[in-house]
Amino acid sequence: MKPDISVTFTGLKFTNPFLLSSAPPTESDSNIMRAFDAGWGGVVTKTIGLHPVTNVAGPKTKFLRSTLDGQLSMQKRPETALHSSWNWELISDKPLDWWIPKIAGIKKAYPDRMLIASIMAGSGNDKELAAWQTLAKACQDEGADAFELNLSCPHMDRKDMGSNIGKDQAQVSIVTEVVKEVATVPVWAKLTPSTTDIVEEAAAAFRGGADAIVSSNTFPSLPLIDPETLDFEMNVDGLVSSGGLGGPAILPQSLAKMSQLTNAFPDRAFSGIGGVSTFAHALNYMLLGCGTVQVCTAAMLDRAIGPNVIKTLLEGMQEFMAKRGYQSIEDFRGLRRGNVVVHSKIRRPEGKEYHGGHDAEGYAVGGRH
Ligand SMILES: Cc1cc2nc3c(=O)[nH]c(=O)nc-3n(C[C@H](O)[C@H](O)[C@H](O)COP(=O)(O)O)c2cc1C
């Protein structure tokens, strides 16, 4: 008998735990339906706002690659491996009115596949907060199965939008609560990794009623400067702003954030994102306690919606479970959550003890490091 790879996450039944995250692969109905045909268990739409955005006058995303001897560049060169994606793309450039019939159409064609609407508005005044409710009501009326609140877009100048909300615990709670007031479907909060202690913002989202936390969005970063031209490898008229890093480079960093979250809230639901392209990568998030795993960069590089990526993920999970005799994801979800501990709990050689720097053997009196 084949192992059962379906999962129930925030009360929703997914045929498998792998989702396309909110990004270019999910910015049209045709792409989303292709993704379901390819086998993705769920899709999070590109973030929908009330007002369409205008992107920069140039490429919105590029890929940084490394040669074997460590030369990093966005320029196409032979024999390189993917290091990361870098983007400064804003939310969907299509208005809510464009999305509404598309959501309805997708759900009509794929009633048993999970379609999560990523939504975003401001938080600076009542009108902006009401916009969250307008977006939520419109999407759920057309059949969206859940919401993902974009509290994490790193490119917003407005102090009450995107990751600027995600950095402010009070705003995280308020926005979540405002959406929960009208939501008839689960509400997931996608947090920014660029805060001191993501556990604090997650606690704020849970206080507001969030059903799950999603992490990570991209990490703040810059493109590299070309040593020949002295220009940033991505720029418009020589100028650049901080953008978001995704792909392989962020897998360990995003795992660290996730481990903090799942250890602080072992009974809550988490969706892991960041640097996943194989089942071995996704397994990390599951062993830390995630119930679903999302993918962006790897899918963008695989015929836009990742047909080969999802095939690899599904085959990998089935093989892994069959080999170990696991019946469902619950047999191994969270199995390594407790193995991430504070430094002083790690064994020292020859049975010596370390007291976390409090006693003389740590950062000793008079000692300098
Ligand atoms: C070009 C691009 C656009 C993105 N747009 C959104 C977006 O609209 N909303 C959102 O929540 N995340 C957005 N993301 C973030 C991704 O959903 C994901 O969190 C991030 O890329 C990390 O996953 P990865 O390492 O698989 O790429 C975007 C990422 C990229 C590369």
The ligand as a Gaussian input file, in Angstrom:
#p B3LYP/6-31G(d) Opt

LIG

0 1
 C        9.803000      37.431000      -7.684000
 C        9.197000      37.128000      -6.368000
 C        7.963000      37.690000      -6.032000
 C        7.361000      37.404000      -4.800000
 N        6.141000      37.937000      -4.519000
 C        5.536000      37.642000      -3.316000
 C        4.223000      38.126000      -3.035000
 O        3.564000      38.801000      -3.849000
 N        3.695000      37.811000      -1.812000
 C        4.362000      37.051000      -0.890000
 O        3.817000      36.791000       0.177000
 N        5.602000      36.566000      -1.161000
 C        6.196000      36.837000      -2.346000
 N        7.437000      36.316000      -2.628000
 C        8.138000      35.493000      -1.614000
 C        7.954000      34.009000      -1.868000
 O        6.597000      33.613000      -1.761000
 C        8.797000      33.163000      -0.872000
 O        8.367000      33.474000       0.443000
 C       10.293000      33.437000      -0.972000
 O       10.694000      33.586000      -2.323000
 C       11.126000      32.328000      -0.337000
 O       10.897000      31.088000      -0.967000
 P       11.933000      30.433000      -2.021000
 O       13.254000      30.328000      -1.342000
 O       11.331000      29.112000      -2.409000
 O       11.993000      31.381000      -3.189000
 C        8.037000      36.568000      -3.865000
 C        9.275000      36.012000      -4.212000
 C        9.855000      36.272000      -5.447000
 C       11.188000      35.650000      -5.784000

